[in-house]
Amino acid sequence: MWSSPFISTPSSVSQIMLRVLLALIPGIALYMWYFGPAILVSITLASITALATEAAMLKLRNRPIKPFLSDNSALLTAWLLALSIPPLAPWWLIVVGTAFAISVSKHLYGGLGNNPFNPAMVGYAVLIISFPVYMTHWLTPNALGHIELSFTEQVRYIFNGVLPAGLTLDAVTMATPLDTLKTQLHLSLSPEQIRNMPIFGYLAGKGSEMIAIGFAVGGIYLLFARIITWHLPVAFLASLFATSGIFYLADPGHYVAPLFHWFSGAAMLAAFFIITDPVTSPTTIKGKFIFAAGVGVLTYLIRVFGGFPDGVAFATLLLNICVPLIDAWTQPKVFGKKGGGK
Amino acid sequence: MRSIFTFKGGVHPPTHKSESTQSAIMQAATPSKLVIPLHQHAGIRSKPIVQIGERVLKGQIIGRPEGRLSAAVHASSSGIVSAIDLQLVAHHSGLPDLCITLIPDGKDEWIGHSGVDYKQTPHTELRHLLRLAGVVGLGGAVFPSDIKAYSNKHKIKTMVLNGAECEPYITCDDMLMRERADDILRGAELLRELLYADEIIIGIEDNKPEAIAAMRQSLGNGKHQHMEVISVPTVYPSGGAKQLIRILTGIEVAAGVRSTEKGVQCFNVATAYSAWRAIAHGEPLLSRIVTITGNVEQAQNFDVLLGTPVDELIAQAGLKPDTERYIMGGPMMGVDLPSASVGVTKATNCIIAASPVLFPPPPLELPCIRCTRCADVCPAELQPQDLFWFAKANNFGKAQDFHLFDCIECGACAYVCPSHIPLVQYYRYAKSEISAREQESQAAELARERHEYRQFRIEREKLEKAEKLAQKEKASQATKVATPTVPTTPDDEDASIQRRIEAALARAKEQAAANKPKNTEELTPQQKAEIAEIDARRAKAHELVSSGEKAE
């Protein structure tokens, strides 16, 4: 029996995901500008792996392949994971991470819409726990006076593990700005001294701060296109700002200013692309604030006091666990039952 | 100028209204037959009071209202009753219902009728006239107006007249307001009188400037006091009674609460018009304005005799050949008609001829990604994604905890869903399952009560019998004692009586245990179905009575 409503908007999951992918492009373009085109290789590898894994899992689960493969959700997971790990890494690193993200953290939980954890972040967590060394070799930004690798040299390293003669991996990579900050603070340098090191730019790490701005631009597009709402990004950034601000004000000799945290690591990517994954974030407005604020606080704590280079992934996963509880606790009052009203 | 309010949520589907407002309301031709359902109103089906073969006059009552919540059904034209039987009707259940089929004789001969001056007539009399005229809410809920036009113990401050007409395609109220504003306002005055309401606020969506202008002009000419036409922003579902009340008064009426408890009553503009015709002219509700639109040559509004078969009506607008289905009502909340031969009823505001081009089949349903676009547009401020989850999992308790029954099935959630999930279907499914289970448990409870009472009664009877027997024997013993043949001590005697009583009781108990009550257990499926149906009817009537101010 055909039943009402008989009309619907033309929007679709595939279109929503596609727009999110589009919104990543400014960040990716800046990534290429500052770090060379290796990121394209890892995005391509991740995309192929994601689609292949998705198709295989759908087949195993007896689900129609075409409509799910074209929903673009696997591609989004792939891109987010590729953007979260070092581009100059053996090819199998991204392949293993993506395959795990799609097969285990997405399909074993029931596929699209049923995964409690953000698949890209699960992929990241698996990689950083299993292959921590590969996860620390980040490319040095171009024009930093170091040796630059050409595209073919980057590709050769990714697939064959061979660097041009006379070069070591350490010569072309570095720790992330967040890691550098942490290490140097341990060496009793002041934040001021550290910030004057050549790898740092205006706000945070040279190059990476620009990528963060690129992601923020894409995120603002998503807000205007009404793909995401402001609650999650604003609550996350505010919480990260407030937490880092408190530490900074308490002891500027040991802690850096909030803006550094905004534009370091995956903060901007998290604010607009990771924690805004609707499947793994709360549905209520109040819940969104609690969730995003929680991710913000934990991100800071893990960054500053934890052993990992960034805190976004673990903070997100920890708050993902809490989503059902947060939703249950923050159910809004319905029409006419708000009490106290007229 | 009054300040207006907003309700949360809502959607803006393409309105498709201009197609059917290009020409004036046209009198639809008298059809070859009239299929008039006896249950065109909320409440109890009216009872047929004519015979097959009988000639009836236009306006003659052919269905007598039964019970308090009911409305009369009339012959919409003069003619011969050709059948009284079950026919497919324009109802979402898709089930056949009792209809009177009338073959019009073409004379359109009226029964004697005359109006009254409502100011000189007692209110109870006016309400009775409305009931006999079959006046019900014409916005879709078809709730008998005589019941609604009674303020009961609540003081009605505001009467809202609903001319919002928020559903796409439908323009019958729009055209009625444009062409018959005077009578609508007179009807509003009549209803206000019955409610002792202080003010009347008429809400019309701002995409109907002609209707707003016509109503305002009529308002000025008629020198109506404390009556105002308010242009409200076009957003679906602003025409839901509770949404419109919220927009115009700021008052939120929760689900399960009558708006009258908050001092507001709401009528549709067409209801006010029909009430006026019924009281001032003695004309029962025999016809209504129906928008014919969609896949037709010339979309238009028709003044249609109730009972007119949909296919005969739609032919007058020029049906296009690739029409596949007919939607009664709008595309958001309408009903897919089970057949094109069903008769137009009091609830038929619009018929949309649907072709696959105009209404393409929905794309494949994908999993919910919890994007909450549904929650953003839900006017009841529910969490549709959670309700969907619970309905799908048959977790009905949780669905009720999440206010499933506050859902007004407006369809806004499904309209925006990027996964194309037919959300409203899931809610309807959950609601009907919950109702069915409640009825089952009520039936079981009733059966248990009956069973227990029967056991109690049987035991009581046995006990009484035993006592009587014992007393009788005692009496005979007493006479025997008087002639002392068998000397027995009084103690012995008492003991024997006691024994006998106990034995009788034991027998009674045994019998009661052996005698399973026949009327409550081991029922045939048919009997069970009958019981369930009776309970359902009772529950429905109860529900209808208790939700008196349901959406107009």
HADDOCK unambig.tbl for C-alpha pairs under 7 A between the chains (distance, minus, plus):
assign (segid A and resid 2 and name CA) (segid B and resid 336 and name CA) 6.27 0.50 0.50
assign (segid A and resid 3 and name CA) (segid B and resid 335 and name CA) 6.64 0.50 0.50
assign (segid A and resid 3 and name CA) (segid B and resid 336 and name CA) 6.36 0.50 0.50
assign (segid A and resid 4 and name CA) (segid B and resid 331 and name CA) 6.57 0.50 0.50
assign (segid A and resid 4 and name CA) (segid B and resid 332 and name CA) 5.66 0.50 0.50
assign (segid A and resid 4 and name CA) (segid B and resid 333 and name CA) 5.20 0.50 0.50
assign (segid A and resid 4 and name CA) (segid B and resid 334 and name CA) 5.85 0.50 0.50
assign (segid A and resid 4 and name CA) (segid B and resid 335 and name CA) 6.67 0.50 0.50
assign (segid A and resid 4 and name CA) (segid B and resid 411 and name CA) 6.89 0.50 0.50
assign (segid A and resid 5 and name CA) (segid B and resid 331 and name CA) 5.63 0.50 0.50
assign (segid A and resid 5 and name CA) (segid B and resid 332 and name CA) 4.11 0.50 0.50
assign (segid A and resid 5 and name CA) (segid B and resid 333 and name CA) 5.63 0.50 0.50
assign (segid A and resid 5 and name CA) (segid B and resid 411 and name CA) 5.35 0.50 0.50
assign (segid A and resid 5 and name CA) (segid B and resid 414 and name CA) 6.95 0.50 0.50
assign (segid A and resid 5 and name CA) (segid B and resid 415 and name CA) 6.73 0.50 0.50
assign (segid A and resid 6 and name CA) (segid B and resid 331 and name CA) 5.08 0.50 0.50
assign (segid A and resid 6 and name CA) (segid B and resid 332 and name CA) 6.14 0.50 0.50
assign (segid A and resid 6 and name CA) (segid B and resid 359 and name CA) 6.72 0.50 0.50
assign (segid A and resid 7 and name CA) (segid B and resid 331 and name CA) 6.22 0.50 0.50
assign (segid A and resid 7 and name CA) (segid B and resid 332 and name CA) 6.85 0.50 0.50
assign (segid A and resid 7 and name CA) (segid B and resid 359 and name CA) 6.67 0.50 0.50
assign (segid A and resid 7 and name CA) (segid B and resid 415 and name CA) 6.29 0.50 0.50
assign (segid A and resid 8 and name CA) (segid B and resid 414 and name CA) 6.97 0.50 0.50
assign (segid A and resid 8 and name CA) (segid B and resid 415 and name CA) 4.11 0.50 0.50
assign (segid A and resid 8 and name CA) (segid B and resid 416 and name CA) 6.10 0.50 0.50
assign (segid A and resid 9 and name CA) (segid B and resid 415 and name CA) 5.87 0.50 0.50
assign (segid A and resid 9 and name CA) (segid B and resid 416 and name CA) 5.43 0.50 0.50
assign (segid A and resid 11 and name CA) (segid B and resid 418 and name CA) 5.14 0.50 0.50
assign (segid A and resid 12 and name CA) (segid B and resid 418 and name CA) 3.99 0.50 0.50
assign (segid A and resid 12 and name CA) (segid B and resid 419 and name CA) 5.96 0.50 0.50
assign (segid A and resid 13 and name CA) (segid B and resid 418 and name CA) 5.21 0.50 0.50
assign (segid A and resid 13 and name CA) (segid B and resid 419 and name CA) 5.84 0.50 0.50
assign (segid A and resid 112 and name CA) (segid B and resid 367 and name CA) 6.39 0.50 0.50
assign (segid A and resid 113 and name CA) (segid B and resid 367 and name CA) 5.81 0.50 0.50
assign (segid A and resid 113 and name CA) (segid B and resid 368 and name CA) 5.54 0.50 0.50
assign (segid A and resid 113 and name CA) (segid B and resid 369 and name CA) 4.39 0.50 0.50
assign (segid A and resid 278 and name CA) (segid B and resid 369 and name CA) 6.25 0.50 0.50
assign (segid A and resid 278 and name CA) (segid B and resid 370 and name CA) 5.52 0.50 0.50
assign (segid A and resid 278 and name CA) (segid B and resid 371 and name CA) 5.05 0.50 0.50
assign (segid A and resid 279 and name CA) (segid B and resid 369 and name CA) 5.09 0.50 0.50
assign (segid A and resid 279 and name CA) (segid B and resid 370 and name CA) 5.37 0.50 0.50
assign (segid A and resid 283 and name CA) (segid B and resid 370 and name CA) 6.73 0.50 0.50
assign (segid A and resid 283 and name CA) (segid B and resid 372 and name CA) 6.18 0.50 0.50
assign (segid A and resid 334 and name CA) (segid B and resid 380 and name CA) 6.20 0.50 0.50
assign (segid A and resid 334 and name CA) (segid B and resid 381 and name CA) 4.89 0.50 0.50
assign (segid A and resid 334 and name CA) (segid B and resid 382 and name CA) 5.84 0.50 0.50
assign (segid A and resid 335 and name CA) (segid B and resid 252 and name CA) 6.75 0.50 0.50
assign (segid A and resid 335 and name CA) (segid B and resid 254 and name CA) 6.06 0.50 0.50
assign (segid A and resid 335 and name CA) (segid B and resid 380 and name CA) 4.89 0.50 0.50
assign (segid A and resid 335 and name CA) (segid B and resid 381 and name CA) 5.41 0.50 0.50
assign (segid A and resid 336 and name CA) (segid B and resid 252 and name CA) 4.58 0.50 0.50
assign (segid A and resid 336 and name CA) (segid B and resid 253 and name CA) 5.02 0.50 0.50
assign (segid A and resid 336 and name CA) (segid B and resid 254 and name CA) 3.87 0.50 0.50
assign (segid A and resid 337 and name CA) (segid B and resid 254 and name CA) 5.85 0.50 0.50
assign (segid A and resid 342 and name CA) (segid B and resid 251 and name CA) 5.89 0.50 0.50
